[in-house]
Amino acid sequence: MAMLRTLCVAFIISLIANGCYSQSDVCGIASLNTKIVGGQNANNGAWPWQVSLQKASHFCGGSLINSNWVLTAAHCFPSYTASQVTAYMGMYALQSSNPNQQSSSISRLIVHSSYNTATHDNDIALLQLSTPVTFNSYVSPVCLAAPGSTFYTDTQTWVTGWGDTATGVSLSNPKTLQEVQVPVVGNRKCKCLYGVGSITDNMMCAGLLAGGKDSCQGDSGGPLVVKQNGRWIQGGIVSFGTGCAQANYPGVYSRVSMYQNWINQQITSNQPGYYAFSSSGTDSDLSVSCTGLPAITTTTVPPTTTPAPVVCGNANLNTITGGGNSLASAGAWPWMASLRRNGTHICGGTLVSEKHVLSSADCFSSSSNASDWTVVLGRLKQNGSNPYEVSVNVTNITLSTGSGNNVAVLLLGFKPTLSNYIQPVCVDQGDNSFTVNAQCWASGWGSGGGADQTLQQFNTTIQSCGNSSSSNSSICTGVMALEQTNKGGPLMCKIGQSWVQAAVLTVANTSSINSSITNSTSSNTTKTLRASTDSTVQVYTKTASFSSFLQATVGTFPSKASNVSAASPVVSTATSFISVANVLLLQLSFFIGLFAWE
């Protein structure tokens, strides 16, 4: 069974190179890692994202974050150019045979434009491989810590590399990959140890205060990782320290969760998988104090400018004016979500708050285990490049329990950055009127999306549901050619300046009823009915029917865009930092400071 599991994982990982899986589906999977406690030599394949950067010999580590990119430290490149460096993946022992090894030259080196050679703030860099790697059990990407990740004091992490085993002591032949387990040291404590001004919010610390376990010279650029829900998440990049494994001087690492926007600005397709790591318990670091360290106060200082409130139903890039069915353009429906299980698109959904996605309960008949699911926002094509998409893990799934078409609410692991391509839709809770003959739209991914499986949009009109008792909880439209993969998406109408979701899509039943509409919401499929006027309609359960459930599950929904007078225009994440993206390479000093590790 262990061998079968290894083969299955290897097979799934290999599919990502062909676009069958997103990075968030396969990142952080180490099928050969059986370690539970600390040790010295790592098992071969235990850390399949580990990279050795070499210029004649190993000088720094790195981590594979997709098939084309390596994450490392800026200080590893005081004078090296991309053409001088070779990246080795799947390597185990530097001075021995490595049958699983893959190598590539570097086509592009990107050092963070705000890297400070004196303080080592923003010590992060990206390397683009000239040749994409092939994923298998020995070579696969790590997940990256998403914004909002919390690493409390004493959280156990792992650091890997081929660096020195002590200050000035090189790793002995055959130079086998080393691993060490070290606890997080909170930033307040770390500031007290190193000096209050030495540790910034872009850094994190880890190591034994008694000394004896640490990263060292030659480990720079390598990953500090932690395991959550079966996935390994990189929280830090080896940066600097005082000596190696000295008491009261833990290692200092670049805090990965601070750099998702920067990384995604450089990697515009096949972006890395991000997961929010959440520490349990309370953070003891909050009680740490020392001379010069500002005390934590509960008084909130009001900002000099008030940020624009989050609103719903705002689609700046939606220019639809007529009818018909067609392929959507990027940003036309910025709340659309692709719900993926084990790397496969199963259903559509909609972002309805900063951390909640609404879909159909039918989508979860095979599994309602949150860890099985990933939500992709900002996606246009199921196959092809999606420069604005973000993958988010799901932490909880709640299903309504009514007698008709039920809905599901997914709680996301972190709040995605809102942009022109990612926005929440307004959800009707009985406070909107959908008049007969009003034009509305549905959207979803299906076979009509072409080779790229581009998001489709379907135009329809509101129809009368007849005089049945169930019509108050139903909304009826003209017939749309929906498929199973459209399920969970929205039926939406524009009211004023805001798009409002009137219902969650379910799949039409091919049967029809030649009578007045009755029991239109008594099953878990949308019925195609013939009303007494002989006009064919599709019947959906209004989202307003679930208002109590939605308010209890989601809480507060964003206000309509038209109701917020002071809302500033939404700016695309990809463009708001364009000035940063245009200044990628710095003239770096040949000297990287007394504490930087090469």
N, C-alpha and C positions, 0 to 999 in steps of 0.2 A: 504493500500500500504506500509506503514512503517513496518507493521508486516511481510508482504511478503518479503520485501527487507532484513529484519533481518534474516529471515529463509533461504533465498537464500545465503546470505553471510556466515551464519553459516555452511550451507551444503558444500560450496566450501572450506571453511577453513578446515573442517573435512577431506577432501579428501587428503590433503597433507601428512597425516600420512601414507598413503598407496602408496606414490610415484606418485600420479596422478598430483600433482602440485609441482613446485619448490618453494623455500622459497620466491623468489622475486615476485612470483605471488600473494601471500597472505599476506606478511608481511605488517605491518603498517595499517591494516584495523581494525577500531574500530567502528563497526556498531551501538553500543549503545552510542557513544560519540556525544552529541549534543551541547557541550559547545562552546561558541564563546568568551565570556569575562571571566575575572578572577572570582574566587570564593574561597570557603573553602572546604566543603565536596564535594568529587567527586561523580558523579553518579555511581551506581553499574554497572560494566562492561565497564565503559568509557575508562579505561586504561588496556586492557586485557593482556598486557605483564608484568604488575607489579608483582613482586615476593617479598614475605616476607621470609627472612632468619632467622631461629629461632634456638636457643640453650636454651631450656627451655622457652625462651621468644624471642620476636622480637629483633634483634640487628642491622640488616642492610637490605637494599633493594637490588633489582636486577632487571634485565629485561630478559624475555624469548626471545631467538633469533632463536631457532628452537625447535623441539619436545624433544630434549635431552640436551640442553645446556642453561645455565644462565650466563649472563654477569654481573659483579659486580666490586667492588673496591678491590684492593689488601690489603689496610689497614684494611679491615674488618676482616682479619685473622692474627692477631699478634701472636696467639698461638693456635688457633682452628685447629683441623684436620677435614678432610672431614667427618669422621664417626660421629662427634659430631653435625653435622648441618643437618637440615631438611628444604627443600624448599617448600613453599606453594604458589600455583598459584590459581587464581580465587578468592582470598580472598578480602573481602571488609571491614569488621569491625573485628578488632583483638579480641574484647571481645563480640562477638555476633555470632549467627548462620550464617554460610556461605554455603548455599546449592550447590554453584557452585565450591566449593573448591576442588583442587587436590593437593596431596602432594607427595613428593619423598625424599628419602635419597640421599646422594651425594656419587657417586662412585669415583669421581676424582676431585681434586682441583688443578688448575694450576694458579700459581701466576707469573706474568711477571718476567722474569729472571733479568731484569734491574730495577725493582722497587727500589726506593731509599726511605728508611724510614725517612730520615731527610728532604729531599726536597719534597717528595711525587710525584716525577717525575715517569711516567709510572705506575700510580696507577690504575691498571687494572688486573682483574682475571677472570677465567672461571671456572664454576662448571658443571660437567657432572652429569645428573640425573640418578639414578639407574633404574628408571621406566619412560619411555617416557610418555608425557602428551597427552591427547586427545584434539584436538582443537575444539573450539566452540566459540560462541559470547563472552564468558567470559574469555577464555584462548586462546590466539593466539600470534604469534611473532611480534616483532617490526622490522622495517627495520633499517639498520645501515648506517650511513653517509659514503659515499665512499671517497677515496682519491680525493683531489681537491675540496671538498665541501667548500663553503665560507659562513661564518656567520658574516655579517657586524654588526657594532654597531647599537643597537636598534632593531635588529631582535627579534621578539617576540617568546619566547619559553615557554614550560610548564615543571614544575618539580613536581613529585609526590612522596609520601611516608607517612610513619606513624611516622615520627620523631617528636621532640619537636616543640611546637608552638612558643616558645621563648627560649632564653638562660636559661636553667635550668627548663623549664616549660614543663612537660610531656603532651602529647596529652590526653585529657579527654576521659573517657569511653563514648560510646563503642569503642573508638579508630577507627574512620572511616577514610578511606584513604583520604588524603588531596591532594589538587592540588593548585598550585600557578603559575601565569603567570609573567615571569620576562624577561626583555630585555637583549640582549647580550651587554656586555661591551668589547670593543676591547682589544686585548692583550697589545697594547702599553699603553693605559689608565690604564689597570689593573696593568701593571708593575710599572707605576708611583705611584699607590696607595699602592701596597704591598711592593715595593722595586724592582728595576730593575732585580736583580738576582733571584727573587722568582718565577716568572712565565716563564715557558718554552714553546716552540712551541707545546709540547704535552699536553698543557692545554688550556682551554678557560674559560672565566668568564661571569657571568650573574647575574643581580640584579639591584635594584633601587639604584642609587647613594645617594638618599635622605634617604635610609633605609626603613624598614617596610615590605619588601617582600623578602623571601630567603628560602633556604633549611636549615636544622638544624641537630643536633645530632640525629641519628637514621634514617636519610634519606640516609646515605652513601651507595654507590653502586647502588642507584636508577637512573632512567633515566631522562635526560633532552631531550625533544623531540620538534620537530617543524613539521608543516604540509605543504606538497607541493604536488599539483596535486592529492589531495584526500588521500595521504598516510602520515602516521606519521613516521618520521625518527629520530632516536636517534643520537644526536650530541654530548652529553656529559654524563659522569658518575659522580655522586656527589662525591666530593673528600674532600675538606677542606675549611676553611674560618676563619676569625677572628670573634669570637662570632657568632651571628645569626642576620641577617637583620640590621646590623649596617651601619650607613651612611659611604659612601666611602670605604666600604669593601664588594664588591660583592662576591657571592659564586664562588668557583673555581672548575672546572670540568675537568676530563680527556677527551681529544679531541678524539672521537671515530674514526674519519676519518684517524688518523695516524696509525691505528692498523689493517687494513684489512689483510695485509700479515701475521702478527702474529696470528690473529684469525684463518685464513685459514690453517696455519701450524698445529694448534691444532685440528681443526675440519676438518677432511679430507673427510667426506661424508655429504650429506644433509647440505651443507654450508649455512650460513645466506644470506638473501637478502640485497644487497647493492644498495643505490641510492645516487647520487651526489646532495647535496642541493646547490642551487645557490641563493645568495642574489641579490636583485634588487638594482638599483641605484649605488651610489658611497660609498666607505668606508671612513667615516669621521675619523676613527681611524688613518689613515695614516698621518694626520696633527698634531697628538698629540706629544708633546715634553715635556721633563722635565729633570732635572739634572741627568746626568749619562746614559740617554737613547740615544743610537746612532741615529743620524739623518738618514733618508731615503735618499739615494743618487741614482741617475740614472746611475751612473757608474757601469758597470758590471765587477767584478773582474774575470778574466779568471781562470777556474779551473786548478788544478795542473795536472790533467789527462783529456784527452778528451774522453767522453763516446763514445762507438761504435755507429755509425749511425744506425737508423732503416732501415732494408732492407726488401725486399719482396721475396717470393718464396723459403724461407729457411725452409726445413723440415728435421731436423737432425735425426729424428726417422723413417723416411720413408726408408724402405729397399726393396721396390717392384722392382722386376727384370723381372718377367714373366707376362703372360696374365691371363685371366680368371676373373671371378667375385668371390668375397669373402667378408668376414667380415674384416673391418679395425682394426688396432691395435691402441692403445693410442698414439697420437701424429703423426700418419701417415699423416693426413691432418689437420695441426694445424690452418688453416684459416676457417675451417668449423664452421658455426653458425646455431644454432637452433632458428628459429623465432617462438615465442610462443604468442598466443593471448588467454587471459583468462585462462592461464595455460595449453593450448593444443598446441602441435607442429603443425604448419600449413605448413611451408615451410623451405627449406634450404636457406642458404646464405653464403657469404664469407666476411671475414675481408679483406678490401682492403687498409686501412690506419689505423692509431692508433685509429681513432674515427669514421670510416665509414664502413658500411656493405652494400654489393651489393646483390640484389636479383631480382626476377621477379615482375613486376608491377601487374601481375595477382593475386599475393598473397594478395593484399590489396583491392580486389573488395568488400569485406564485410565491411572493415573499414580501413581508412587511418589516423585514429586518433592516434598519437604517444603514448599517454598515455595508449592505449589498448595493447601495444606490449612490449615484453621483448626479449632481445637477450641473448642466453646462448652460451658462448665460452668455448673451452676446453672440450666439452662434447663428450663422446664416446657412452654411452648407454642412451636411453630414459627412460628405467627402470633399476634401479640398481645404484650402487655407481659410482660417478665421482669425484675422489679426486682433479682433476686439473681444474674443471670448475669454471667459474665466470659468474654471472648473471648481466646484464647491462640494465638499463632503456633506452628507446628511447626518444629523445627529438624532433626529426623532421623526417618526411618522405617526400622525393621528388621523384616524378614520371616523367619519360621522356614522351614526347608527340608525338612520331613519329607515322607513319601509320602502322608499323608492330609490332613485339614483343617488348613491352616496358620494361624497367628496372626500379628498385627502388633503391634509396640510402637512408640508415637509418643513422642518426646522433646519436651517442651514448652519454649518459649522462656523461661518464668519460672515460679516457683512461685505458683499462685493462693492468695489468702488463704482459709484453710479456715474454714468456718462451718457452720451447720446445713444449708445448702443445697449445700455442696461438701465432700465427704469421700471418702477412698479406701475401696474395698471390699477385703476379704481375698480372696486368691487361693489356691485349693486347690493344694498342691504334693505331694499324696499323704499329707498328715497329717490328713485328715478322712474321716469315714465318712458316706456318703449311703445310708441304709437304704431298702429297698423300702417304698413307700406313704408316705414322708415328703413333706410339702407343700413345694413350692418355687415360685419365681416367675421370670418373665422380664419384661422391659420394653423398650419401644421406641416409636418414632414411626411411625405408619402411617395408613391411610385411616380407621380406626375412631376417630381422635382428634377428629372433628368439625371444624367450621369453623376452630377455633384450632389444629388438629393438636396437641392435648394429648397428653402422654406417656401411653401405655397400659401397663397391667400385666396379666399373664397368669398365672393360677394353674394349677399342674399338680402331678402326683405322680410320684415316682421309680418306675420300673417295672424289672422284671428284664430284663436283656439276653440271657438264655439262657446256654448253655454254650459259646459259641464262643470261640476263642482270642483274638479281639479284644475280648472283653467287659471285660478288665482295663483297657483304655485307653479304654473307652466308658462313657457314662452314658446311660440311657434314661428317657424321660418319656412321659406321655400326650401326645396330639396337641394342638398349639397352632396357632392360625390366624396364623402369622407371615408377614410380607411382606418384600420385598427391602430396604426401609428399616429393618427390624428387625435386619438382619444386623449382626454385630459386637457386639451387646448381650450382656447376661449371663443365664445360667441361674444362679440364686442361691438358696441355702437358708440358713435361720437355724440356727446351731449355737451353743448357749449364748446369749450376749448379742451375738454378732457375725454379720453377714451374710457368707457365704462364696460366692465365685463358683466354681461347679463346672465350667462350660464356657462357651465363646464361641458365641453363636447363629450358625447358618447357616440357609439357607432350605430348607424341606422339598421333597423331590422328590415329585411326584404319583404316581409309580409305587410299587407295593408288592410285597413278596416273600412268598409264602405258604409259608414254610418256617422252619426255625430260623435265627436270625440269624447271618449270615456276612459277612465283609468289610464291616462296617458303617461303617468309616471310610476306605474306599479311594478315595473321591471327595471333591470339594470342596463337596458339598452334603449337607445332612442328609437321610438316607433315612427315609421312613415305611415301616416294616416290619411284617409280621404274624408274630409269634412262633408257636411251635408251639401256644401256648394260644389262638391266634386273637385275641389282644388287640393292637390297633394301637398302636404306639409310635414315638417319634422318637428317633433315635440321634445323640449328639453326642460329640465327642472331649473327654475330660477335660483340664482345664488342667494337671493333674498330669503328663500326657504331655509337656508342654513345660517341665517344671521346670528342666532344665539350661539350655535356651535363655533362659528368663525370668530365672534367676539371673545368667546371663552378661550379659544386656542391661539389666536393671533394677538388679541388685545387691541391696541390702538392702530387703526389704519391711517395711512397718509391722507391729507386733505387733497381735494381736487386742485389741479393746476390753476383753474380759473378763479378759485377762491382765495388765492394767495397773491396779493398785489405786488409784494416786494420781492418775489422770487426772481433771482438772477438767471440768465440763460445757462443751460447745461452745456458744459464744455467737454468734449471727448477726452478721455484719459490719454488716448494716443497722441493728441495734438497739444494738450495743455502744457506738456513738458518738452515741446519741440526744441526749445532753445538749449535744453540740457542735452538732448539727443544729438545736436549739431556740434557739441563740444565734447567729444568722446575721449580723445587722447591728450594726455598732459606731458609736458616736459618734466620728467621725474628726476629727482636727485639721485646721484650714484650712491648716496649714503642714506640708509633707511632708518637710522637711529640705533641707539644702543640696544633696544629691546626687541627689534624686529627679527624674526626667525626666517632663515632661508633654507 
